[in-house]
Amino acid sequence: MDQFSKEYFLQIIEKYQSGTATKEEIDFLDAYYIALGVRKSYTDSLDDSRRQLLKEDLRNSVSVNIQNIHKSKLGLFSWSTFRWAVSTAAVIAVVGFWVFYSSQTSDIIKDTNVLQTVENDIVPGGNKAFLTLANGKRISLTDASNGTLAEQAGIKIEKTTDGQLVYTVLSDRKQTLHSENLYNIIETPKGGRYQIRLPDGTNVWLNAASKLTYPSSFAGRQTRNVELSGEAYFEVARDKEHPFIVKTVKQQVVVLGTHFNISSYEDEPAVKTTLLEGSIIVKGTNGGDKILKPGQQSTLTTNNLKVEDINNEQLTVAWKEDQFVFDSDDIRYIMRMIARWYDVEVEYQGEIPENRFGGSISRFENVSEVLKSLESTGRVKFKIDGRRIIVTK
């Protein structure tokens, strides 16, 4: 049977409901949802009773999963559990059912149909970015055609069919002679994201409202220096002779070849660096260098740089997999994430809810669906007014 047909999708749903779906089939639900933007229409052929049974089954499954997430603070969370969570979240997105919990209660909230229907809903972000070349030319990557965008200092810059920006070395000699002071800038607006492969083969994923400044070529340089504002996930190409250095306003991260995430937004109280693979050195502007091992996260505030072990480092990069994952987060932090991804303003009226929330939501959903999920806890309310979200208790 065609794997991209509704019939095949529903067949896996049936197997999932009966408990006979394999791990690969569950993962397929996730991939199917992300790749094709599957929505609630895929359950239209189910009658009310079967749809309710599926909903109840998913509710029970997610309840267990959320408890696992909550227990992650006790060291019980694993990458396989997270992959299962993401897959389950994809299925939930299809049937339109979400679960949230508050750290102040163990009850699973069942009513999700709280927010009123929105006539002019706000769609999620997508692949949007601007590239500024060394000569000052600014290119909208959203509007640019696929193919070669420019050539400079022995480097070809291409936009690929899958929405990436790729730098390819054409001539080492041209790089060495002409690249010394040539820098490029890629920046994502609110509601944007983008992936780039740098001239050395390093892959970088930029989250919304982020900017990366980097040389058009690393040839002839002792170190591979880039500057970041916002958030990015790095998979650095290994080169022992040329350390890769990421500079933000408050810190530097020095690596040889590794996978890590840096969140350095100006509107966040701290810079957070999370290591998934390899080893890095975090250098704060006020000194106190720290070496991170996989599964550790550094938090840099105005006067302090600390490192702690975390059991759910994969949650830090859930955004790269197009998921919102909250783990006992306050509403202010959550709304800052929503504001960046949906390009909206947030206004608080009256008392601000002090509860903390957890759960997993696809970033492909319209903003009203995300807000409905939060409202389902009964601890916060929202009103959408144009591109402004009003938050009340």
VENVENWO-V810882 format. One record per residue. OMEGA is omega as a letter, one per 30 degrees, with the letter a starting at -180 (NA if undefined). Layout:
OMEGA
OMEGA
//
This chain:
l
a
a
l
l
a
a
l
a
l
l
l
l
a
l
a
a
l
a
a
l
l
a
l
l
l
l
l
l
a
l
a
a
a
a
l
a
l
a
a
a
l
a
a
l
l
a
a
a
l
l
l
l
l
a
l
l
l
l
a
a
l
l
a
l
l
l
l
l
l
a
l
l
l
a
a
l
l
l
l
a
l
l
a
a
l
l
l
l
l
a
l
a
a
l
a
a
l
l
l
l
a
a
l
l
a
l
a
a
a
a
a
a
a
a
l
a
a
a
a
a
a
a
l
a
a
l
l
l
l
l
a
a
l
l
l
a
a
l
l
l
a
a
l
l
l
a
l
a
l
l
l
l
a
l
a
a
l
a
a
l
l
l
l
a
l
a
a
l
a
l
a
l
l
a
a
a
a
a
a
a
l
l
l
l
a
l
l
l
a
a
l
l
l
a
l
a
a
a
a
l
l
a
l
l
l
a
l
a
a
l
l
a
l
l
l
l
a
l
a
l
l
l
a
l
l
a
l
a
a
l
l
a
l
a
l
a
l
a
a
a
l
l
a
l
a
l
a
a
a
l
l
a
a
l
l
a
l
a
a
l
l
a
l
a
a
l
a
a
l
a
l
a
a
l
a
l
a
l
l
l
a
l
a
l
l
l
a
l
l
a
l
l
a
l
l
l
l
a
l
a
a
a
l
a
l
l
l
l
a
a
a
l
l
a
a
l
a
l
l
l
l
l
l
a
a
a
a
l
a
l
l
a
a
l
l
a
a
a
a
a
l
a
l
a
l
l
l
a
a
l
l
a
l
l
a
l
l
a
a
l
l
l
a
l
a
a
l
l
a
l
a
l
l
a
l
a
a
l
l
a
l
l
a
a
l
l
l
a
a
l
l
NA
//
